[in-house]
Amino acid sequence: MGGRPVQRIVYSADEISARVAAMGRDITRHYPRGEKLLVLGLLKGSFIFLADLVREIDTPLQVDFLVVSSYGNGTVTSGDVRLVYDPEAELAGKHVLLVEDIIDSGNTLNRLIPMLERRQPLSLELCALLHKRISGPLAREARWVGFDAPPEVLVGYGRDHAEIFRHLPYIASL
């Protein structure tokens, strides 16, 4: 497979599936029916989680993406957050749900949240599959968190290490 070997499975495919379904139900209950919901995914890490999550949200919605870069080939964020792709969707007057694969240092979110707020969404909430609970103050706390994550390098279910392991159906530790 290349790269470092997987040491252990942290969250199984079944655990992830059950948690994503529960999050989808909670999100559905949170947003008023008939209001415009934009689900905005942070690529690349969130793409599998976002795809599964939106299929569990029972309300009409629009999907778009942001691409930021903060890791390069390392396992620790560099702290240099670059916006590589800006969403084409209009945020003003919509409920925006920002979907992230993991919250660790908080650098990415602390840069993105103020930028998104300036675009005047009706509301802005954060949903993360994993939260390491190691960040300093965040510009916005996540309303929905799938799992509290251990302080390890995690891969799978969209998460990578040097662009490897995204395809795994579970979350594993390197």
C-alpha positions as a printed Julia matrix, in Angstrom:
174×3 Matrix{Float64}:
   0.0    0.0    0.0
   2.98   2.33   0.42
   3.52   4.86   3.17
   3.38   4.03   6.85
   1.46   0.93   7.96
  -1.92   1.18   9.67
  -1.48   0.36  13.37
  -5.1   -0.09  14.48
  -8.69   0.65  13.53
  -9.95   3.51  15.7
 -13.53   3.73  14.34
 -15.02   0.92  12.26
 -17.1    1.43   9.12
 -20.21   0.37  11.07
 -19.49   2.84  13.9
 -18.97   5.64  11.4
 -22.14   4.79   9.48
 -24.29   4.78  12.63
 -22.83   8.06  13.87
 -23.22   9.82  10.5
 -26.87   8.71  10.33
 -27.51  10.11  13.82
 -25.8   13.38  12.91
 -27.93  13.62   9.75
 -31.11  13.24  11.83
 -29.93  15.94  14.27
 -29.06  18.31  11.43
 -32.44  17.68   9.76
 -34.23  18.62  13.01
 -32.09  21.75  13.44
 -32.84  23.51  10.14
 -36.3   24.93   9.39
 -38.04  23.21   6.48
 -38.22  25.31   3.36
 -35.17  27.46   4.21
 -32.12  27.43   1.98
 -29.37  25.13   3.3
 -25.89  25.14   1.8
 -23.62  22.31   2.9
 -20.07  23.48   2.36
 -17.4   20.77   2.49
 -13.71  21.29   3.14
 -11.8   19.24   0.59
 -10.16  16.89   0.33
 -10.59  15.26   3.72
 -14.34  15.73   4.11
 -15.5   14.38   0.75
 -16.54  10.87   1.87
 -18.03  12.11   5.15
 -19.9   14.89   3.33
 -21.29  12.48   0.71
 -22.61  10.13   3.39
 -23.86  12.98   5.6
 -25.92  14.79   2.95
 -27.69  11.54   2.12
 -28.8   11.4    5.77
 -30.1   15.0    5.86
 -33.79  14.97   5.0
 -34.22  18.49   3.69
 -33.48  20.11   0.33
 -29.92  21.36   0.22
 -27.17  22.63  -2.01
 -23.58  21.36  -1.85
 -20.38  23.24  -2.62
 -16.76  22.99  -1.54
 -13.78  24.9   -0.25
 -10.22  23.76  -0.76
  -7.62  24.89   1.71
  -4.07  23.78   2.2
  -2.38  23.63   5.6
  -0.56  20.3    5.79
   1.5   19.66   2.67
   3.05  16.19   3.1
   3.48  16.49   6.87
   1.45  15.0    9.69
   1.19  18.28  11.61
  -0.43  21.41  10.24
   2.08  23.96   9.01
  -0.03  26.85  10.3
   0.06  28.4    6.82
  -3.55  28.18   5.63
  -4.1   28.9    1.92
  -7.51  29.09   0.24
  -7.08  27.16  -3.0
 -10.73  27.02  -4.18
 -13.47  29.43  -3.16
 -17.11  28.26  -3.29
 -19.14  29.4   -6.26
 -22.39  29.29  -4.29
 -23.81  32.49  -2.83
 -23.79  32.36   0.98
 -25.89  35.45   1.75
 -29.35  34.64   3.05
 -28.67  30.89   3.38
 -28.1   28.61   6.3
 -24.53  27.39   5.83
 -23.27  24.13   7.3
 -19.48  23.89   7.09
 -18.36  20.23   7.05
 -14.83  19.38   8.19
 -13.18  15.99   8.53
 -11.2   16.88  11.66
 -10.64  19.75  14.05
  -7.14  19.69  15.43
  -5.08  22.91  15.62
  -8.04  25.11  14.68
  -5.89  27.19  12.27
  -7.97  26.36   9.21
 -11.3   27.11  10.88
 -10.06  30.29  12.53
  -9.13  31.59   9.1
 -12.25  30.4    7.26
 -15.03  31.26   9.7
 -14.53  35.06   9.61
 -14.27  34.95   5.8
 -17.54  33.04   5.56
 -19.26  35.3    8.11
 -18.4   38.35   5.99
 -20.51  36.82   3.22
 -23.59  37.23   5.44
 -25.11  33.77   5.68
 -28.4   33.53   7.55
 -26.61  31.17   9.94
 -23.25  29.4   10.0
 -22.75  26.1   11.82
 -19.86  23.66  11.9
 -20.01  19.88  11.64
 -16.88  17.76  12.09
 -16.45  14.02  11.92
 -13.5   14.11  14.34
 -12.4   16.56  17.03
  -9.03  16.18  18.75
  -9.91  18.75  21.45
  -6.39  20.18  21.32
  -7.06  23.5   19.62
  -6.96  26.85  21.32
 -10.0   29.09  21.1
 -11.99  28.5   17.92
 -13.75  31.17  15.88
 -16.78  28.86  16.13
 -17.31  25.65  18.08
 -18.69  22.67  16.21
 -22.4   22.1   16.77
 -22.09  18.49  15.58
 -19.1   16.23  16.23
 -18.96  12.6   15.21
 -16.2   11.41  17.52
 -13.66  12.8   19.95
 -10.42  11.7   18.32
  -7.27  10.43  20.01
  -4.05  12.46  19.6
  -2.76  10.22  16.81
  -2.29  10.49  13.05
  -5.64   9.3   11.69
  -6.35   8.13   8.15
  -9.18   6.6    6.18
 -12.77   7.59   5.35
 -11.4   10.48   3.29
  -8.47  11.37   5.56
  -5.01  10.88   4.17
  -1.34  10.88   4.96
   0.6   12.26   1.97
  -2.45  11.51  -0.24
  -2.57   7.82   0.77
  -5.25   5.93   2.76
  -8.31   8.08   1.84
 -10.05   5.01   0.41
 -10.2    3.03   3.67
 -13.82   2.52   4.85
 -12.79   3.03   8.5
 -10.63   5.44  10.5
  -7.26   4.02  11.45
  -4.2    5.2   13.33
  -0.75   5.31  11.8
